[in-house]
Every structure is written in C-alpha cells, then in structure tokens.
C-alpha cells in the first residue's frame, strides 16, 4: 500500500514523497525514514539501473515495516541550490529528513515509538546527526557508512581511481594534489575563510568543515540507541578494511551496536561485479535488486527493538 506525500509543505522546498505501508494494516507499525547518499537523487535513490530505496521500501513492507522516502532537495531544486552561498548538509539533507520524521510522528498508522532513520552512504554518515539534532528516533540503520570525514573519502577515492588511460590518470592525479592542498589546514582556518575558499563549482570548503566537526562515530558515542551497521564486502566506495573496521574499533565499547558484513555485495547492496571504482558506471548499469538477506536483517533488527 502506497500513499503520496509532500515533505515540507508550505516551505521553500516542497518535495514529493511516498509512504509505503504493509498490506492489511490493522495496527500502528514501525517505520523508517530513508536518507540519501551524496549528490542529487530521486526518492528511489536511483543510480543507473539500481533503485535501492524502492527495493528496501517494498521489501520492508512485506516484513510489516513502513517507510517514507522522498526526492532529495538537490534533485528537485538543483539550480536554485547552486546559487546559494555557504550551503551545508543541513540545507541539503538534514532539514528535510527532520520534516519527514515529524510527519511520521503525526501519522496514526505509524508506531511513534518505533521510528528509525535508515541512511545510505553519506546518509549513513548523517543519520546519527539527524537523530541528535531533533530526529529523536528509536534507532538507526547505517548502510555503507563511515566514521571518516567526507574530505578523507574524497581523497581516498581519487587515489583508488587507477585509470589505465594516461590522460585520465593525469587528471585524477592533478585533482588529488589540488584537493589535498585545499583540505590541508581545513580545521585551522576560520569559518569565514572556509566560506571564501571554493572546492568545486559553488561549493565552498565550509561545506566540508561544517560537516567534519563531528563524525558519525562521535555522535554515536553520545548515546546508546540501537544501531545496525551494514557493509558490503565488494564495496569500492566505502571499504571493509578501513571504514567498517574503524567503526568497530571506535565503537568497541558502545552497547546496542550490531554489525553485518555481506562479502559478495557492493555499495548498493547488490552483488558486486568488478570491485573497481573506475568501473562504477558499468557495474551500476546492470539491473539488480537489493539482496533479500539485507532486507531480512533490517527487519529483524527493527522487530527486535
């Protein structure tokens, strides 16, 4: 069962959304709010031939769990957002996630004590912050997240991009050197200086500095809410031996933290093909759907709390 929703009615940035509910609803059910990864994205979080959020919504509904997903602000209002100065993840992601959570808390079809944030990729990096800044949900599901800062991920992925084409290789190396220099003293400069320095396009270094003040792990260490951390073994964007391992190390003493590793799955939690970041477009151009085990583990986690 699906219901069309508008996230942010009456605001400057209303967004189309969809509430997916289990069939035959007879009592309030638990629910998740889905938070996108980086870049513009529709409510399905469509990447080439993949639709992770649509897969999750439909799969969780069969398990008795509702979900609310919506178009990302930069997907609908990209040109308008590009003209704004000093945009941060607050305007890009957090404000809309909080509005979506508030909608679920007012919906009598939803069990208000069992609302979760499900964040993917950068959405997983931000989910603990969204909870801390007003979400106040029951727990968190982090898919392909990281306790590292965003600028660290940017530089690492540039290093990973080992193109065989000499021109591409030269361009990537130049970008790495340029961005490394820009990020070098990021947390020593003032906010005003960070706002003046451009990263790319209209995005300033302040975008990274503001987000990097506290990592996902920093926020998680401030509470004991249930958290499920999920990682694909063939993820070439967020790495098992770096990001997943660091989560386990930094949260070693944290209670209510569950880890799930899927050795054969990639960043979008479908079977990995190339395990090569330079072939991301080729890999995501193959139509696949989120593994049933992943959906089952999320459902079990939510049902268990």
C-alpha positions as CSV (number, residue, x, y, z in Angstrom):
1,X,0.0,0.0,0.0
2,X,1.4,3.4,-1.0
3,X,0.5,6.9,-0.2
4,X,1.8,10.0,-1.9
5,X,3.2,12.6,0.5
6,X,4.7,16.1,0.3
7,X,7.7,16.7,2.5
8,X,8.0,20.4,3.5
9,X,4.5,21.6,2.6
10,X,4.5,25.4,2.9
11,X,8.3,25.6,2.8
12,X,10.5,26.9,0.1
13,X,11.4,23.4,-1.0
14,X,8.4,21.0,-1.0
15,X,9.4,17.5,-2.1
16,X,7.4,14.6,-3.5
17,X,7.5,11.6,-1.2
18,X,5.9,8.2,-0.8
19,X,4.8,6.3,2.3
20,X,4.9,2.6,1.7
21,X,2.8,0.6,4.1
22,X,2.3,-3.1,4.8
23,X,-0.9,-4.6,3.3
24,X,-3.8,-5.3,5.6
25,X,-2.8,-2.8,8.2
26,X,-4.7,-3.4,11.4
27,X,-2.5,-1.6,14.0
28,X,0.3,1.0,14.0
29,X,3.5,-0.3,12.5
30,X,7.2,0.6,12.9
31,X,8.7,2.8,10.1
32,X,11.9,4.0,8.6
33,X,12.8,7.4,7.0
34,X,15.3,6.9,4.2
35,X,18.2,9.4,3.9
36,X,20.0,9.5,0.5
37,X,23.7,9.3,-0.3
38,X,25.7,12.2,-1.8
39,X,24.6,14.0,-5.0
40,X,21.1,14.7,-6.4
41,X,18.8,11.7,-6.1
42,X,15.1,10.8,-6.5
43,X,13.0,9.0,-3.9
44,X,14.1,5.6,-5.2
45,X,17.8,6.7,-4.8
46,X,18.1,5.7,-8.5
47,X,21.7,5.0,-9.6
48,X,21.8,4.0,-13.3
49,X,19.8,0.7,-13.3
50,X,19.7,0.4,-9.5
51,X,16.9,1.6,-7.2
52,X,18.0,0.8,-3.6
53,X,15.3,2.8,-1.7
54,X,12.5,1.4,-3.8
55,X,13.8,-2.1,-3.2
56,X,14.0,-1.5,0.5
57,X,10.6,0.1,0.8
58,X,8.9,-2.8,-1.0
59,X,10.9,-5.4,0.8
60,X,10.3,-3.9,4.3
61,X,6.6,-3.5,3.7
62,X,6.4,-7.3,3.2
63,X,8.0,-7.6,6.6
64,X,5.4,-5.4,8.3
65,X,7.6,-2.2,8.3
66,X,6.5,1.1,6.8
67,X,8.9,3.5,5.1
68,X,8.9,7.1,4.0
69,X,11.2,8.2,1.1
70,X,11.3,11.4,-0.9
71,X,13.1,13.2,-3.6
72,X,16.3,14.9,-2.4
73,X,16.3,18.7,-2.3
74,X,19.2,19.0,-4.8
75,X,17.4,16.6,-7.2
76,X,14.4,18.9,-7.4
77,X,15.9,22.3,-6.8
78,X,19.5,21.8,-8.1
79,X,19.8,25.1,-10.0
80,X,18.3,27.1,-7.1
81,X,20.6,25.4,-4.6
82,X,23.6,26.0,-6.8
83,X,23.0,29.8,-6.5
84,X,23.0,29.8,-2.7
85,X,26.1,30.7,-0.7
86,X,27.5,28.6,2.1
87,X,25.2,25.6,1.6
88,X,25.8,22.8,4.1
89,X,24.4,19.3,4.7
90,X,21.9,21.0,6.9
91,X,20.1,22.6,4.0
92,X,20.9,19.8,1.6
93,X,19.7,16.9,3.7
94,X,19.1,17.3,7.4
95,X,16.2,19.8,7.3
96,X,14.1,17.5,5.0
97,X,14.9,14.4,7.0
98,X,13.7,16.1,10.2
99,X,10.5,17.2,8.4
100,X,9.9,13.6,7.2
101,X,10.4,12.2,10.7
102,X,8.0,14.7,12.1
103,X,5.4,13.6,9.5
104,X,5.7,10.0,10.7
105,X,5.4,11.1,14.3
106,X,2.0,12.6,13.5
107,X,0.7,9.7,11.4
108,X,-1.7,7.4,13.3
109,X,-0.7,4.4,11.1
110,X,2.8,4.6,12.5
111,X,4.0,3.3,15.9
112,X,5.6,6.6,17.0
113,X,7.9,4.8,19.5
114,X,9.4,2.7,16.7
115,X,10.6,5.1,14.0
116,X,14.1,4.6,12.6
117,X,16.4,6.5,10.4
118,X,17.8,4.4,7.5
119,X,20.8,6.2,5.9
120,X,22.8,5.0,2.9
121,X,26.3,6.1,2.2
122,X,26.5,9.8,3.0
123,X,23.0,9.4,4.5
124,X,24.5,6.9,6.9
125,X,27.2,9.4,7.8
126,X,24.5,12.0,8.7
127,X,21.9,9.7,10.3
128,X,23.3,10.0,13.8
129,X,23.5,13.8,13.5
130,X,19.9,13.9,12.2
131,X,18.8,12.0,15.3
132,X,20.8,14.3,17.6
133,X,19.5,17.5,16.0
134,X,15.8,16.8,16.5
135,X,15.0,13.5,14.9
136,X,15.0,11.7,18.3
137,X,14.2,8.3,16.8
138,X,14.2,4.8,18.2
139,X,17.3,3.7,16.4
140,X,19.5,3.9,13.3
141,X,20.3,1.7,10.3
142,X,23.5,2.6,8.6
143,X,24.2,1.2,5.2
144,X,27.7,1.7,3.7
145,X,28.5,4.5,6.2
146,X,31.9,5.6,7.6
147,X,33.3,7.2,10.7
148,X,35.7,9.1,8.5
149,X,35.3,12.7,7.4
150,X,33.9,13.4,3.9
151,X,37.2,15.0,2.6
152,X,39.1,11.9,3.6
153,X,36.7,9.8,1.5
154,X,37.1,12.2,-1.5
155,X,40.8,12.0,-1.4
156,X,40.9,8.2,-0.9
157,X,38.5,7.6,-3.9
158,X,40.7,9.7,-6.1
159,X,43.7,7.6,-5.1
160,X,41.7,4.4,-5.8
161,X,40.8,5.6,-9.3
162,X,43.8,4.0,-11.1
163,X,42.8,4.6,-14.7
164,X,44.9,3.0,-17.4
165,X,44.3,5.9,-19.8
166,X,47.3,8.3,-19.3
167,X,45.2,11.4,-19.7
168,X,42.6,10.3,-17.2
169,X,45.4,9.2,-14.8
170,X,47.0,12.7,-15.2
171,X,43.7,14.5,-14.5
172,X,43.0,12.4,-11.4
173,X,46.5,12.9,-10.0
174,X,46.1,16.7,-10.6
175,X,42.7,16.7,-8.8
176,X,44.2,14.7,-5.9
177,X,47.1,17.2,-5.5
178,X,44.7,20.2,-5.8
179,X,42.2,18.9,-3.3
180,X,44.9,17.7,-0.8
181,X,46.3,21.2,-0.7
182,X,42.8,22.7,-0.2
183,X,41.9,20.4,2.7
184,X,45.3,20.5,4.4
185,X,44.5,23.1,7.1
186,X,40.7,22.9,6.9
187,X,40.1,22.8,10.6
188,X,42.7,25.5,11.4
189,X,41.2,28.2,9.2
190,X,38.1,30.3,10.3
191,X,34.6,29.6,9.1
192,X,34.7,32.8,7.2
193,X,37.9,31.8,5.4
194,X,36.4,28.4,4.6
195,X,33.4,30.0,3.1
196,X,35.6,32.1,0.8
197,X,37.6,29.2,-0.5
198,X,35.9,27.2,-3.2
199,X,36.1,23.4,-3.5
200,X,34.3,23.0,-6.9
201,X,31.6,25.0,-8.6
202,X,29.7,27.0,-5.9
203,X,30.6,24.6,-3.1
204,X,33.0,26.1,-0.6
205,X,35.3,24.4,1.8
206,X,32.9,25.3,4.6
207,X,30.6,22.5,3.4
208,X,33.3,20.0,4.5
209,X,34.4,21.9,7.6
210,X,30.9,22.2,9.0
211,X,30.1,18.5,8.4
212,X,33.5,17.4,9.7
213,X,33.3,19.0,13.1
214,X,31.8,15.7,14.4
215,X,31.8,12.3,12.7
216,X,29.1,9.7,12.7
217,X,31.1,7.8,15.4
218,X,31.3,10.9,17.6
219,X,27.5,11.2,17.6
220,X,27.0,7.5,18.2
221,X,29.3,7.6,21.2
222,X,26.9,10.2,22.8
223,X,24.0,7.7,23.0
224,X,23.2,4.1,23.4
225,X,20.3,3.8,20.9
226,X,20.2,0.6,18.8
227,X,22.3,0.9,15.7
228,X,22.7,-1.6,12.8
229,X,25.9,-1.0,10.8
230,X,25.9,-2.8,7.4
231,X,28.7,-3.2,4.9
232,X,29.2,-4.8,1.5
233,X,32.5,-6.8,1.1
234,X,32.7,-5.7,-2.6
235,X,32.0,-2.0,-1.9
236,X,34.7,0.1,-3.6
237,X,33.3,3.4,-2.3
238,X,33.3,2.6,1.4
239,X,35.9,0.0,2.4
240,X,35.7,-3.0,4.7
241,X,39.2,-2.8,5.9
242,X,39.0,1.0,6.6
243,X,35.5,2.3,7.3
244,X,33.8,-0.8,8.6
245,X,36.9,-1.7,10.7
246,X,37.2,1.8,12.1
247,X,33.5,1.7,13.1
248,X,34.2,-1.5,15.1
249,X,37.3,0.0,16.7
250,X,35.9,3.4,17.6
251,X,32.6,1.9,18.9
252,X,34.2,-1.1,20.6
253,X,32.7,-0.2,24.0
254,X,29.4,1.0,22.7
255,X,26.3,-1.0,23.6
256,X,23.4,-1.8,21.2
257,X,25.6,-1.9,18.2
258,X,25.2,-4.7,15.6
259,X,27.4,-5.2,12.6
260,X,26.5,-7.1,9.4
261,X,29.0,-7.8,6.6
262,X,27.9,-9.1,3.2
263,X,31.0,-10.4,1.4
264,X,29.6,-10.5,-2.1
265,X,27.6,-7.2,-2.1
266,X,28.7,-3.8,-3.3
267,X,27.9,-0.2,-2.2
268,X,24.3,-0.5,-3.2
269,X,23.9,-3.9,-1.5
270,X,23.5,-5.9,-4.7
271,X,26.0,-8.5,-5.9
272,X,29.4,-6.9,-6.8
273,X,30.8,-7.4,-10.3
274,X,34.1,-5.7,-10.9
275,X,35.2,-4.5,-7.5
276,X,36.8,-1.5,-9.2
277,X,35.9,2.2,-8.7
278,X,36.8,3.1,-12.2
279,X,34.1,0.7,-13.5
280,X,31.3,2.0,-11.2
281,X,29.1,3.2,-14.1
282,X,29.5,-0.1,-15.8
283,X,28.6,-2.0,-12.6
284,X,25.6,0.1,-11.7
285,X,24.3,-0.2,-15.3
286,X,23.4,-3.8,-14.7
287,X,19.9,-4.1,-13.3
288,X,19.9,-5.8,-9.9
289,X,17.9,-5.6,-6.7
290,X,18.9,-5.4,-3.0
291,X,19.7,-8.8,-1.6
292,X,16.8,-10.4,0.4
293,X,19.2,-11.1,3.3
294,X,19.8,-7.4,3.7
295,X,16.1,-6.6,3.9
296,X,15.6,-9.5,6.3
297,X,18.4,-8.4,8.6
298,X,17.0,-4.8,8.8
299,X,13.5,-6.2,9.5
300,X,14.9,-8.4,12.3
301,X,16.8,-5.5,13.8
302,X,13.7,-3.4,13.9
303,X,11.4,-6.2,15.1
304,X,13.9,-6.9,17.9
305,X,13.6,-3.5,19.4
